Amino acid sequence: MTQPLTVGVEEEFFIVDSATRNLLPQSGQIITSALAQVDEQTPSRFCEEFRPCMVESRSGICRTLDELRADVITSRSTLIRAAEEAGGRIAAAGTYPLADWRTQEFNTKPQYQRTVETYRLLADELLICGCHVHVGVADRDTAVEVMNRVRPWLPVLSALAASSPFWMGADTGYSSYRSMVWERWPTSGMPPTFRSYDEYQNSVRLSVESGISPVAGDIFWDVRPGTQYQTVEFRIADSCATADEVILQAGLCRALVHTTLTEIEKGDTPADIRSELLRAAKWRSTRFGLTDRLLDPFTAALVPAHEMVDRLCEHVRPSLEGTGDWTVASGITERIKRQGTSAERQRAVFERRKSLEDIVDHQVRDTASW
């Protein structure tokens, strides 16, 4: 690999009241404080989200995972300090166990209000956080071709990042309930394939013209061409609990894009996998995470989840070795296999005292873990 592909992440967080552990709608104050703590050379930036009890950080464009890791840690530590000044804490998780969406207000900006008016109850219930990975590619036609080919591996990425087992004060039985909340939206989930970026754009235009989507940016598929940059944007992952889990997602996504580009260059024919198989594979990953068997879309066979993770790692190993990231990525992966995903860890915490508050404290600790 002569020049590593660029990579960046967007992380969404919950803001938690330090005293009550309820969600704290103070994103405006926290963002102002966070931006005051960073200088103009710092690539990380912070922005509002769909609800004022949530905040987003955006990394810079990075060439190495070490660079990205430093960026992620800077962003998280800055937000944590800013939240403390407002009487709050920061939690990275796909869902928040104590939250009731019926009591949470929306951001009043017009673009968010359009979403609320269009989707009604779906928008009302949208109280979830994700981690999005951007990988740079040469052009948008390439982004579409990569998007088509990486879809079979998305369920494994989802399983590794699963951090949303609790919803409205109860255990859902799912490892990534956030994924199930998203799945009901008309422009979310596993995308179809497209022959070109023009065809993709036509599909987006039809979604807007038909009223399915208020704007072109409200296409929420699990992977899509970047809306602002020439990237492949992976949107499959829950908000990653720890900095290491963010780095693993970023490293695997970048290696998956590079591996796919190599296949395209060699003229390899992409696997022809039926959409219902992809949907089934994703459902099993959101339901079980790494605790049961996953569906291998390439063979339509159920295999142990850890074996499916190993298949992904071996698939992208040459790319990870080419960037010098194999040791880091494989090490984090093995640790998750031993200690469990965030969803498994949250359930283990809950089992000790049956306390949702303990889960919140655990989420906050994990967010500051690096």
C-alpha positions as CSV (number, residue, x, y, z in Angstrom):
1,M,0.0,0.0,0.0
2,T,1.7,3.2,-1.2
3,Q,-0.5,5.7,0.5
4,P,-3.0,4.8,3.2
5,L,-6.6,5.8,2.5
6,T,-7.8,8.7,4.6
7,V,-10.1,8.0,7.5
8,G,-12.3,10.0,9.9
9,V,-15.1,9.4,12.4
10,E,-18.2,11.1,13.6
11,E,-19.2,10.2,17.2
12,E,-22.6,10.8,18.8
13,F,-22.9,11.0,22.6
14,F,-25.6,11.4,25.2
15,I,-25.3,14.2,27.8
16,V,-26.1,13.0,31.3
17,D,-26.9,15.0,34.4
18,S,-24.3,14.2,37.0
19,A,-26.7,14.4,39.9
20,T,-29.9,12.7,38.6
21,R,-28.5,10.6,35.7
22,N,-31.3,11.9,33.5
23,L,-30.4,13.2,30.1
24,L,-29.3,16.8,30.2
25,P,-30.4,19.1,27.3
26,Q,-27.3,21.3,27.4
27,S,-25.6,20.7,24.0
28,G,-25.4,24.4,23.2
29,Q,-23.5,25.3,26.3
30,I,-21.3,22.3,26.1
31,I,-20.3,22.9,22.5
32,T,-19.5,26.5,23.2
33,S,-17.3,25.4,26.1
34,A,-15.7,22.6,24.2
35,L,-14.8,24.9,21.2
36,A,-13.2,27.4,23.6
37,Q,-10.9,24.6,24.8
38,V,-9.4,23.8,21.4
39,D,-7.2,25.9,19.3
40,E,-7.6,26.4,15.5
41,Q,-5.1,23.7,14.7
42,T,-7.1,21.0,16.5
43,P,-9.0,19.0,13.9
44,S,-11.8,17.9,16.1
45,R,-15.0,19.9,16.0
46,F,-18.3,19.6,17.8
47,C,-21.9,20.2,16.7
48,E,-25.5,19.9,17.7
49,E,-27.6,16.8,17.1
50,F,-31.2,15.9,16.7
51,R,-31.9,16.5,20.4
52,P,-30.2,19.0,22.8
53,C,-29.4,16.1,25.1
54,M,-27.0,14.8,22.5
55,V,-23.7,16.1,21.0
56,E,-21.5,15.1,18.0
57,S,-17.8,15.2,17.6
58,R,-16.1,15.1,14.2
59,S,-12.5,14.1,13.7
60,G,-10.1,15.5,11.3
61,I,-9.0,13.7,8.1
62,C,-6.4,11.2,9.3
63,R,-3.8,9.1,7.5
64,T,-3.0,6.7,10.4
65,L,-4.9,5.1,13.2
66,D,-2.5,6.6,15.7
67,E,-3.4,10.0,14.4
68,L,-7.1,9.2,14.6
69,R,-6.8,7.7,18.1
70,A,-5.2,11.0,19.4
71,D,-8.0,12.9,17.7
72,V,-10.7,10.8,19.3
73,I,-9.1,11.0,22.7
74,T,-8.8,14.8,22.4
75,S,-12.5,15.1,21.4
76,R,-13.8,12.9,24.1
77,S,-11.7,14.5,26.9
78,T,-12.7,18.0,25.7
79,L,-16.4,17.1,25.7
80,I,-16.0,15.4,29.1
81,R,-14.5,18.6,30.6
82,A,-17.1,20.8,29.0
83,A,-19.9,18.6,30.2
84,E,-18.5,18.7,33.8
85,E,-18.7,22.5,33.7
86,A,-22.4,22.2,32.9
87,G,-23.0,19.7,35.6
88,G,-23.0,16.7,33.2
89,R,-21.2,13.7,31.9
90,I,-20.8,12.1,28.5
91,A,-21.9,8.6,27.6
92,A,-21.1,6.8,24.4
93,A,-23.8,4.1,23.7
94,G,-26.3,3.4,21.1
95,T,-29.2,3.8,23.5
96,Y,-29.6,5.3,27.0
97,P,-31.1,2.9,29.5
98,L,-32.9,5.5,31.7
99,A,-34.3,7.6,28.9
100,D,-37.9,8.0,27.9
101,W,-38.2,9.5,24.4
102,R,-41.6,11.0,25.3
103,T,-39.9,13.4,27.7
104,Q,-37.1,14.6,25.5
105,E,-37.3,17.8,23.5
106,F,-36.1,18.3,19.9
107,N,-33.5,20.6,18.5
108,T,-35.5,23.6,17.2
109,K,-33.4,24.2,14.1
110,P,-35.5,24.0,10.8
111,Q,-33.7,21.0,9.4
112,Y,-34.6,18.9,12.5
113,Q,-38.1,20.2,12.7
114,R,-38.6,19.1,9.0
115,T,-37.6,15.6,10.1
116,V,-40.0,15.6,13.0
117,E,-42.9,16.8,10.8
118,T,-42.1,14.2,8.1
119,Y,-41.6,11.1,10.1
120,R,-43.8,11.8,13.2
121,L,-43.7,8.9,15.6
122,L,-40.5,7.5,14.0
123,A,-38.8,10.8,14.7
124,D,-40.4,11.1,18.2
125,E,-38.7,7.8,19.2
126,L,-35.4,8.6,17.7
127,L,-33.2,8.7,20.8
128,I,-30.1,6.9,19.6
129,C,-26.4,7.5,19.0
130,G,-24.1,6.1,16.3
131,C,-20.5,6.1,15.2
132,H,-19.9,6.9,11.5
133,V,-16.7,6.1,9.7
134,H,-15.6,7.9,6.5
135,V,-13.0,6.4,4.2
136,G,-11.6,8.5,1.4
137,V,-11.9,7.2,-2.2
138,A,-10.9,8.6,-5.6
139,D,-14.4,9.6,-6.8
140,R,-18.1,9.0,-6.1
141,D,-18.6,6.3,-8.7
142,T,-15.9,4.4,-6.9
143,A,-17.7,5.0,-3.6
144,V,-20.8,3.5,-5.0
145,E,-19.0,0.4,-6.3
146,V,-17.3,-0.1,-2.9
147,M,-20.7,0.4,-1.2
148,N,-22.2,-2.4,-3.3
149,R,-19.4,-4.8,-2.4
150,V,-18.9,-4.2,1.3
151,R,-22.5,-4.9,2.3
152,P,-22.1,-8.6,3.3
153,W,-19.6,-7.6,6.0
154,L,-21.7,-4.8,7.6
155,P,-23.4,-7.2,10.1
156,V,-20.0,-8.2,11.6
157,L,-19.1,-4.6,12.1
158,S,-22.5,-4.0,13.8
159,A,-22.0,-7.0,16.1
160,L,-18.5,-5.8,17.2
161,A,-19.9,-2.3,18.1
162,A,-23.2,-3.4,19.7
163,S,-23.8,-1.1,22.7
164,S,-27.6,-0.7,22.9
165,P,-29.3,-3.5,24.7
166,F,-31.5,-1.3,27.0
167,W,-34.4,0.8,25.9
168,M,-37.0,2.7,28.0
169,G,-35.7,1.1,31.2
170,A,-35.9,-2.5,30.0
171,D,-33.6,-5.1,28.4
172,T,-34.8,-5.4,24.8
173,G,-33.1,-8.8,24.2
174,Y,-31.2,-7.2,21.4
175,S,-27.5,-6.3,21.3
176,S,-28.0,-3.4,19.0
177,Y,-31.6,-2.1,19.6
178,R,-30.5,1.2,18.0
179,S,-30.3,-0.7,14.7
180,M,-33.9,-1.8,15.1
181,V,-35.1,1.7,15.8
182,W,-33.4,2.9,12.6
183,E,-34.6,-0.1,10.5
184,R,-38.2,1.2,10.4
185,W,-37.2,4.4,8.5
186,P,-37.9,4.3,4.7
187,T,-34.3,5.4,3.8
188,S,-32.3,3.4,6.3
189,G,-31.0,-0.1,6.7
190,M,-29.1,-2.2,4.1
191,P,-28.9,-0.2,0.8
192,P,-29.7,-1.7,-2.6
193,T,-27.0,-1.8,-5.2
194,F,-26.4,0.9,-7.8
195,R,-24.6,0.8,-11.2
196,S,-23.2,4.3,-10.9
197,Y,-23.3,7.4,-8.8
198,D,-25.7,8.9,-11.3
199,E,-28.1,6.1,-10.6
200,Y,-27.6,6.6,-6.9
201,Q,-28.4,10.3,-7.2
202,N,-31.5,9.5,-9.2
203,S,-32.7,7.3,-6.3
204,V,-32.0,10.1,-3.8
205,R,-33.8,12.6,-6.0
206,L,-36.9,10.3,-6.2
207,S,-36.9,10.0,-2.4
208,V,-37.0,13.7,-2.0
209,E,-39.5,14.3,-4.8
210,S,-41.8,11.6,-3.4
211,G,-41.7,13.1,0.1
212,I,-40.0,10.0,1.6
213,S,-37.0,12.2,2.5
214,P,-37.2,15.9,3.3
215,V,-33.7,16.5,1.9
216,A,-31.0,14.6,0.1
217,G,-28.9,14.3,3.2
218,D,-31.6,12.3,5.0
219,I,-30.6,9.1,3.4
220,F,-29.6,7.0,6.4
221,W,-28.5,3.7,4.8
222,D,-25.9,1.6,6.7
223,V,-23.3,2.5,4.1
224,R,-23.5,5.3,1.6
225,P,-21.4,7.7,-0.5
226,G,-20.4,10.7,1.7
227,T,-22.7,13.7,1.2
228,Q,-19.9,16.3,1.6
229,Y,-16.7,14.5,0.7
230,Q,-15.6,11.8,-1.7
231,T,-15.8,9.1,0.9
232,V,-17.5,5.8,1.7
233,E,-19.5,6.5,4.9
234,F,-20.2,3.5,7.2
235,R,-23.2,4.2,9.4
236,I,-23.8,0.7,10.7
237,A,-22.2,1.0,14.2
238,D,-23.7,1.9,17.5
239,S,-21.9,4.7,19.3
240,C,-18.7,2.9,20.3
241,A,-18.2,2.6,24.1
242,T,-14.4,3.1,24.2
243,A,-11.8,4.8,22.2
244,D,-10.3,1.5,21.3
245,E,-13.6,0.3,19.8
246,V,-13.8,3.4,17.7
247,I,-10.3,2.7,16.4
248,L,-11.2,-0.9,15.6
249,Q,-14.3,0.2,13.6
250,A,-12.2,2.8,11.7
251,G,-9.4,0.4,11.0
252,L,-11.7,-2.4,9.8
253,C,-13.7,-0.1,7.6
254,R,-10.6,1.4,6.0
255,A,-9.1,-2.0,5.5
256,L,-12.4,-3.3,4.0
257,V,-12.5,-0.4,1.5
258,H,-8.9,-1.0,0.5
259,T,-9.5,-4.7,0.1
260,T,-12.5,-4.0,-2.0
261,L,-10.6,-1.5,-4.2
262,T,-8.0,-4.2,-4.7
263,E,-10.7,-6.7,-5.8
264,I,-12.1,-4.1,-8.2
265,E,-8.6,-3.4,-9.7
266,K,-8.1,-7.1,-10.3
267,G,-11.5,-7.4,-12.0
268,D,-12.9,-9.8,-9.4
269,T,-16.7,-10.3,-9.8
270,P,-18.6,-9.3,-6.7
271,A,-20.6,-11.9,-4.8
272,D,-24.3,-12.0,-5.9
273,I,-26.1,-12.1,-2.5
274,R,-29.9,-11.9,-2.3
275,S,-31.2,-9.0,-0.3
276,E,-33.2,-11.2,2.1
277,L,-29.9,-12.9,3.1
278,L,-28.3,-9.6,3.9
279,R,-31.3,-8.5,5.9
280,A,-31.3,-11.8,7.8
281,A,-27.6,-11.5,8.5
282,K,-28.1,-8.0,9.9
283,W,-31.0,-9.0,12.0
284,R,-29.0,-11.8,13.7
285,S,-26.1,-9.4,14.4
286,T,-28.4,-6.8,16.0
287,R,-30.2,-9.5,18.0
288,F,-27.3,-11.5,19.3
289,G,-24.1,-9.5,18.8
290,L,-21.3,-11.9,19.4
291,T,-23.2,-14.2,21.8
292,D,-24.7,-16.6,19.3
293,R,-24.2,-17.7,15.7
294,L,-24.2,-15.2,12.9
295,L,-25.4,-15.7,9.3
296,D,-22.7,-15.8,6.7
297,P,-24.3,-14.2,3.7
298,F,-21.7,-15.7,1.4
299,T,-22.7,-19.3,2.3
300,A,-26.2,-18.8,3.9
301,A,-24.9,-20.8,6.8
302,L,-25.0,-20.1,10.5
303,V,-21.5,-19.9,12.0
304,P,-20.3,-19.0,15.5
305,A,-20.0,-15.2,15.9
306,H,-16.3,-15.3,16.8
307,E,-15.6,-17.3,13.6
308,M,-17.4,-14.7,11.5
309,V,-15.3,-12.0,13.1
310,D,-12.2,-14.0,12.3
311,R,-13.3,-14.4,8.7
312,L,-13.6,-10.6,8.4
313,C,-10.2,-10.0,10.0
314,E,-8.6,-12.5,7.7
315,H,-10.4,-11.0,4.7
316,V,-8.8,-7.6,5.4
317,R,-5.6,-8.8,7.0
318,P,-3.3,-7.9,4.0
319,S,-4.7,-4.3,4.1
320,L,-4.2,-4.1,7.8
321,E,-0.7,-5.4,7.6
322,G,0.0,-2.9,4.7
323,T,-0.8,0.0,7.0
324,G,0.9,-1.5,10.0
325,D,-2.5,-1.8,11.8
326,W,-2.8,-5.6,12.1
327,T,-1.4,-5.9,15.6
328,V,-3.6,-3.1,17.0
329,A,-6.8,-4.3,15.2
330,S,-6.4,-7.9,16.1
331,G,-5.5,-7.1,19.7
332,I,-8.7,-5.0,20.2
333,T,-10.7,-7.7,18.4
334,E,-9.4,-10.4,20.7
335,R,-10.1,-8.3,23.8
336,I,-13.7,-7.8,22.7
337,K,-14.1,-11.5,22.1
338,R,-12.8,-12.2,25.6
339,Q,-14.5,-9.4,27.5
340,G,-17.6,-9.1,25.4
341,T,-19.1,-6.2,23.4
342,S,-20.4,-3.2,25.2
343,A,-23.9,-4.7,25.2
344,E,-22.6,-7.8,27.0
345,R,-20.6,-5.7,29.5
346,Q,-23.7,-3.6,30.2
347,R,-25.8,-6.6,30.9
348,A,-23.1,-8.0,33.2
349,V,-23.1,-4.8,35.2
350,F,-26.9,-4.9,35.4
351,E,-26.9,-8.4,36.7
352,R,-24.9,-7.5,39.8
353,R,-27.5,-5.3,41.4
354,K,-30.3,-5.0,38.8
355,S,-29.5,-1.2,38.7
356,L,-30.0,0.8,35.5
357,E,-28.0,3.6,37.2
358,D,-25.1,1.3,37.4
359,I,-25.2,0.8,33.7
360,V,-25.1,4.6,33.2
361,D,-22.1,4.9,35.4
362,H,-20.5,2.1,33.4
363,Q,-21.2,3.8,30.1
364,V,-19.7,7.0,31.4
365,R,-16.5,5.2,32.6
366,D,-16.1,3.4,29.3
367,T,-16.5,6.7,27.4
368,A,-13.4,8.0,29.3
369,S,-11.5,4.8,28.8
370,W,-8.3,5.0,26.6
